[in-house]
Amino acid sequence: MNRTEKEEIIQELNGIFKKAQGGVLIDFQGASVESLTKLRKDLYSSNAKLKVLKNSLAKRAVMGTAFEGIKDQIVHTRALAYSDEDVVSTAKIMTAGAKENENIKLVSGVLVTGDKGDVLDAEGIKELSNLPSREELIGKILFLMNAPITSFVRVLNEVPASFARVLQAVADSKE
């Protein structure tokens, strides 16, 4: 690999590190190609990706980004699962993948807020994976916003309904 190719890889990785909202760093030593392919497909379905890292180039690319906190953990066989949108679903998929395959180990993670990255350990990634996904949270918010309106409509509907029941009761009593 010549210098130009290395610079292109560093630029690509730097773009990933700057754009991603978070990521999970894994050790995949001994994992089969099939298991990594399955992980990639699962991640792709939730708009996330898995990138195998070339350690020396990744350490250069991570400088000046929110992912700089995991620089020292980029050693051996590492890959980064990252997302530009929903970090929780990425953490869920990677946690499930680590449970299914003992050769895939969660190393650390980064949760980006603004320009700052909070480094998570393996337990932090597991806790993050227990949070509801973005779609679940949106559904809960919509339900909570809709509940008062639904109750108000029921109350408004009850007035004419109870009036109709009273009229029916009066009509039944006169018969």
Residue pairs with C-beta under 8 A, 6 or more apart in sequence:
6 57
9 54
9 57
9 61
10 57
10 60
10 61
11 61
12 61
13 51
13 53
13 57
13 58
13 61
13 62
14 61
14 62
14 64
14 65
16 51
16 61
16 80
16 82
17 61
17 62
17 65
17 66
17 67
18 65
18 66
19 84
20 67
20 82
20 83
20 84
20 110
20 112
21 83
21 84
21 85
21 86
21 87
21 111
21 112
22 82
22 83
22 87
22 90
22 91
22 109
22 110
22 111
22 112
23 67
23 80
23 81
23 82
23 83
23 87
23 90
23 109
23 110
24 80
24 81
24 82
24 90
24 91
24 94
24 106
24 108
24 109
24 125
25 70
25 73
25 74
25 78
25 79
25 80
25 106
25 107
25 108
25 109
25 110
26 78
26 79
26 80
26 81
26 94
26 97
26 98
26 104
26 105
26 106
26 107
27 76
27 77
27 78
27 104
27 105
27 107
28 36
28 52
28 77
28 78
28 79
28 103
28 104
28 105
29 76
29 77
29 103
30 103
31 101
31 103
31 104
32 101
32 103
35 97
35 100
35 101
35 103
35 104
36 50
36 79
38 97
39 50
39 81
39 93
39 94
39 97
39 104
40 49
40 50
42 93
42 96
42 97
43 49
43 50
43 81
43 83
43 90
43 93
43 94
46 83
46 86
46 89
46 90
46 93
47 83
47 84
47 85
47 86
48 81
48 82
48 83
48 85
48 86
48 89
48 90
48 93
49 81
49 82
49 83
50 79
50 80
50 81
51 79
51 80
51 82
52 78
52 79
53 74
53 78
53 79
53 80
55 74
55 75
55 76
55 78
58 74
58 78
58 80
59 71
59 74
62 68
62 70
62 71
62 74
63 71
65 117
66 110
66 112
66 115
66 116
66 117
67 110
67 112
67 117
68 117
69 110
69 117
69 118
69 119
70 108
70 110
70 119
73 107
73 108
78 107
81 90
81 93
81 94
82 90
83 89
83 90
85 134
86 133
86 134
87 111
87 112
87 128
88 128
88 129
88 131
88 132
88 133
88 134
89 133
89 134
91 109
91 125
91 126
91 128
91 129
92 129
92 133
94 104
94 106
94 125
94 129
95 106
95 125
95 126
95 129
96 129
97 104
98 104
98 105
98 106
105 122
106 122
106 125
106 126
107 122
108 119
108 120
108 121
108 122
108 125
109 119
109 120
109 121
109 124
109 125
109 128
110 117
110 118
110 119
110 120
111 117
111 118
111 120
111 128
112 118
120 128
132 140
